Amino acid sequence: QVQLVESGGGLVQPGGSLRLSCAASGFIFRSSYMAWYRQAPGNQRELVAGISSGGSTNYADSVKGRFTISRNNAQSTVYLQMNSLKPEDTAVYYCNWAATWGQGTQVTVSA
């Protein structure tokens, strides 16, 4: 069955970095558009970044220049490198493929 398993969240100080990973299985990963979304308390889930099968990327304006999405097709894994983190980046981050979501990983940016 299709599975997306995120890891790498945690507590970090403002200005710090984290790298999220999403291990995918059950579908043809190398042919798939993959994305990271996030949802903060009281807010709607929003797209953070996406990456096509060919490696083209797109980002929310709020994270451009700070976050980088990448993929390893051999390991069926998509990554989100987050630098210069801000308190407003605090949210649960979800990996997404089509209509499938991971369980989410909490990212908290706080001093």
C-alpha positions as CSV (number, residue, x, y, z in Angstrom):
1,Q,0.0,0.0,0.0
2,V,1.0,3.6,-0.4
3,Q,3.0,5.0,2.5
4,L,4.7,8.3,3.3
5,V,6.7,8.4,6.5
6,E,8.1,11.8,7.6
7,S,11.0,12.3,10.0
8,G,13.3,15.1,11.1
9,G,11.1,17.5,12.9
10,G,11.9,19.0,16.3
11,L,12.5,22.1,18.3
12,V,15.0,24.6,17.0
13,Q,15.9,28.2,17.8
14,P,15.2,31.1,15.5
15,G,17.9,31.2,12.8
16,G,18.5,27.5,13.0
17,S,18.1,24.7,10.5
18,L,16.3,21.4,10.2
19,R,16.1,18.8,7.4
20,L,12.9,16.8,7.0
21,S,12.8,13.5,5.2
22,C,9.9,11.6,3.7
23,A,10.3,8.0,2.8
24,A,7.8,6.9,0.1
25,S,6.6,3.4,-0.9
26,G,3.8,1.7,-2.8
27,F,3.9,3.9,-6.0
28,I,6.3,4.9,-8.8
29,F,8.2,7.5,-6.9
30,R,10.5,8.6,-9.7
31,S,7.6,9.6,-11.9
32,S,5.8,11.5,-9.2
33,Y,5.4,15.1,-8.2
34,M,6.1,15.4,-4.5
35,A,5.3,18.2,-2.1
36,W,5.6,19.4,1.5
37,Y,2.7,21.2,3.2
38,R,2.4,22.6,6.6
39,Q,-0.4,23.5,9.0
40,A,-0.1,25.8,12.0
41,P,-2.8,25.8,14.7
42,G,-5.9,27.7,13.5
43,N,-4.6,27.9,10.0
44,Q,-5.4,26.0,6.8
45,R,-2.9,23.6,5.4
46,E,-0.6,25.4,2.9
47,L,1.8,24.3,0.2
48,V,5.4,24.9,1.2
49,A,7.4,23.4,-1.7
50,G,7.0,20.9,-4.5
51,I,9.3,19.0,-6.8
52,S,8.5,17.4,-10.2
53,S,9.8,14.1,-11.4
54,G,12.3,16.1,-13.5
55,G,13.5,18.1,-10.6
56,S,11.7,21.4,-11.2
57,T,10.8,23.1,-7.9
58,N,8.2,25.6,-6.6
59,Y,8.0,27.3,-3.3
60,A,5.7,29.4,-1.2
61,D,6.8,33.0,-1.2
62,S,7.3,32.9,2.6
63,V,10.0,30.3,2.3
64,K,11.8,31.2,-0.9
65,G,15.5,31.5,-0.3
66,R,15.4,29.7,3.0
67,F,14.0,26.3,2.2
68,T,15.2,23.8,-0.4
69,I,13.2,20.7,-1.6
70,S,15.1,17.8,-3.1
71,R,14.6,14.2,-4.0
72,N,16.6,10.9,-4.2
73,N,14.8,8.6,-6.6
74,A,17.0,5.7,-5.8
75,Q,15.9,5.8,-2.2
76,S,12.3,7.0,-2.9
77,T,12.8,9.9,-0.5
78,V,12.0,13.6,-0.6
79,Y,13.7,16.1,1.6
80,L,13.0,19.6,2.8
81,Q,16.1,21.5,4.0
82,M,14.9,24.5,6.2
83,N,17.4,27.2,7.0
84,S,17.1,30.6,8.8
85,L,14.0,29.3,10.5
86,K,11.5,31.8,12.0
87,P,8.9,31.3,14.7
88,E,6.2,31.7,12.0
89,D,7.6,28.5,10.5
90,T,6.2,26.6,13.5
91,A,3.7,24.0,12.2
92,V,3.1,20.3,11.5
93,Y,4.8,19.5,8.2
94,Y,3.2,16.9,5.9
95,C,4.6,15.0,2.9
96,N,2.2,14.7,0.0
97,W,1.7,12.6,-3.1
98,A,-1.6,12.9,-5.0
99,A,-4.3,12.4,-2.3
100,T,-2.0,10.6,0.1
101,W,-0.6,12.3,3.2
102,G,2.1,11.3,5.7
103,Q,1.4,11.4,9.4
104,G,3.1,14.8,9.8
105,T,6.1,15.9,11.8
106,Q,6.1,18.8,14.2
107,V,8.5,21.7,13.7
108,T,8.7,24.2,16.5
109,V,10.9,27.4,16.2
110,S,11.3,29.0,19.5
111,A,13.9,30.6,21.7
